Every structure is written in C-alpha cells, then in structure tokens.
Amino acid sequence: MASRFWTWLHKKGSPPVFYDMADRWAPWLGWLSLIAIAVGLFGGLVLAPTDYQQGDSYRIIYIHVPSAWMSMFVYMFMASMAAVGIVWRLKIADAMALTAAPIGAMFTAVALTSGAIWGKPTWGTYWVWDARLTSELILLFLYLGYIALYNAIEDERTAARAAGILALVGVVNIPIIHFSVEWWHSLHQGPIEINLTEKSSLQPSMLWPLLTTMAGFQMLFFWALLRRTQTLVLTKEIAAKWVKRLMESKA
C-alpha cells in the first residue's frame, strides 16, 4: 500500500503531469474567479444595505475579509507544500510553495492596507499596535522572509529545505492571528460569525456577497498558483524532452 501511494504521489507530482493538469484547470479557475468576485463585489457594494452603525464604511469588508482569510489560507498551503517537499522531496511541492509565497504576501498587504483605510474613520487612525494588526504584519514579514531566504541560497534543494523550515516555524503565528481578538483586549472588532445553518452576525443580504467574494478570491489564488508554477516548471525544465515536445506542439 505504501509503495503504491509513493508511486502515485510521484507520478502526479511529475512536472509534465502537473503541467497538463494545470493547463486543464487554470482557465476554468480564472473565469470562475472573475465571475464570483464581480458578483460578490456588486452584491456587497451596490445591493447590500447600509450598516446602521458604520454606515457605508463597512463595505470594505468585501475586500478586507477575503484578503485577510486568504493571507492565512495561503500561508498554511505554502507550509504544507514545504513539508511535503522536505519529507517526500517532490520538486512540484517545493515549486508550489515558492510560487504561493508572493501571492500570499499580496493578499496580506491588501488586508493590511484595506484595514488601515477602514481604521481611519472607525478608530481615528490608520494604524495601532493592536494584536490582530501586529500579528498580520508579522505574517507579511514571514512571507517576505521565506522569499528572501530561498533566493539567498544558491543550491535549490538546500534553499527549499531552509525556507520550508522557516515556513513551518511560522505556522505558530496563524492561530495567534485568528484568535487574537479573543485572547487579548483588542481594538479590532470581533470575528464575523459565518454560519450557514444558524443565524450569522451578518444578515443574509450582506452575507452572500461576502461568501461569494471569498470563493472568488480562493479560486483566484489557485489560478495564479497554477500559472506561476507552470512558468517556474518550464524555466527549470527547459532542457527536458517533454518541454521541447510541448514547444514544438505549440509552434
């Protein structure tokens, strides 16, 4: 059983198999993400009612919340791929961890920027050293540190291993971000309770655009991940026979 799983894992993780799979899935993910984000933002920015406490300033949640969620999701994905690369030595896992890092950094930067824009009218300042904000800023530094460490080491295998260990150590920051508003007295508002079977903290007319936008951001991440990993794989495998056949078929 273990040998069959090992064979299956390496077959699915081989560069040509991955490239073909990405070519099939990426277009669907790209178009679906654009549709979901457009529908979600229209529902949140145009159709959703004005909040009785925050007015229209609350509408930034349709960018801020999906970005903040994705900043943590992408980090966990990156760390998981790094762990697979360390344990099973799969080149594709290392490549996906590396290509996920800039995407995660982008989501984190958007979350911090949108939070600062929301904070000015709500708190009277763009930034406070709040537990949630500070731990999210640390997350951005972890992404940048992963990228910098990988690029600082010439040997690719050593670079992937060193950066992967950093990513795994940084996982401890994820629960701190998630539970910070519950563990410490925080200026940041509490978590938005999303429950599909019981009453949520948002009314349905506000909730469905948020869920739709979050789904769109998630598909956008996987689209960008597949395309970026394809590019990285082609760069590293440029001399391989399967790449030459691929170039000839598209010539």
Beta strands, then each sheet from edge to edge (+ up, - down):
end
